[in-house]
Amino acid sequence: MINIKKFVKNAIIEDNGRGDLFFDVAPKGRFTARAICKSDGILAGVQYAKVLARTEKFDCKFLKNDGDEIKVGDVIAELEGKASILLSSERTFLNMLQHASGIATMANKYAKLIEGTGVVLLDTRKTRPQLRDFEKYASRVGGAINHRLGLDDCLMLKDTHLRTISNLEEFIKKARKRISWVTKIEIECETFDQVKEAMHAGGDIIMCDNMNIEQIKEVVEFRNANYPHILLEASGNINLRTIKEYATTGVDAISSGSIIHQSTWLDFSMKFD
């Protein structure tokens, strides 16, 4: 919640600049308004918008919750407060809801396609600078599970890392002595030979990067026969058209950056009564 408060405060400062010019000439008294949905999708951003309302001291009653399905014309929230406060908060309030709801809606589309398969849907670190917590929160609301939040919660060896490592097995032995005992090591692999090397070296998770369906099935068969404790993640150019087929291969998880970076904002508006 501390991070949300800081995020909201910075968003207010960004929009107000040296101060809203309407503030000193705004009509007196209290006014009511409604936030109205103009797009179909999944609502997100409520957690942040509530903090904004408390910070700016206006009343806000949400009629929908994070994760709810919303339709065009739905009233999302009812607001009450001074005109100066409601209007200075309007754009920040709507931006949070629109941005988060767009991501949640995209995540939900992916999640529905693999529902019942037992495969975990993961997002990635392909987020906008300074917005990772916010965008990954929206991704969770839509039905995805967060992959790494940063470089500090899993040791992941991508192709660029591997080019600096001459002996993978020795490197992992060294890493195990440095990182936390509960921290996993994930290794990105593009070929079956790389997979065998990574599994033998002691990786906890193998990312099958940009492999086709048949290649992944071969990896799954090898894993099941030799290293059943290792988790498999499919990644790379997996989209709404292909994710269902990838979910039938036997992998444990599928990750997609497009959950966040290909999402489109939903449309909301604020109308005064």
Secondary structure, 3 states (H helix, E strand, C coil): CHHHHHHHHHHHHHHHCCCCCCHHHCCCCEEEEEEEECCCEECCCHHHHHHHHHHHCCEEEECCCCCCEECCCCEEEEEEEEHHHHHHHHHHHHHHHHHHHHHHHHHHHHHHHCCCCCCEEECCCCCCCCCHHHHHHHHHHHCCECCCCCCCCCEEECHHHHCCCCCHHHHHHHHHHHCCCCCCEEEEECCHHHHHHHHHHCCCEEEEECCCHHHHHHHHHHHHHHCCCCEEEEECCCCCCCHHHHCCCCCCEEECCHHHHCCCCCCEEEEEC
